[in-house]
Amino acid sequence: MGSIFIEPSTHTLSDLLSMLGNGVYLLDHMGGQTSGENFTFGAQYGYVVKNGQLGEIVRDINMSGNLYQR
């Protein structure tokens, strides 16, 4: 994974959260790395998103996964 480019749009944060549905909205990244199809990165804090709505805050987050698996 090299770079990700996101085109500007007119979507609001509420629109994007609604499209997300359930997930995690992360803020203040702390770096990351990739190794082939695997990745890991950290964030200072974020919010759990449920049904498109911001939920509880989470702190000191490390996320990892595989680009090709859900």
Sequence and secondary structure as in RCSB ss.txt:
>XXXX:A:sequence
MGSIFIEPSTHTLSDLLSMLGNGVYLLDHMGGQTSGENFTFGAQYGYVVKNGQLGEIVRDINMSGNLYQR
>XXXX:A:secstr
         S  HHHHHHHH SEEEEEEEEEEEEETTEEEEEEEEEEEEETTEEEEEEEEEEEEEETT  
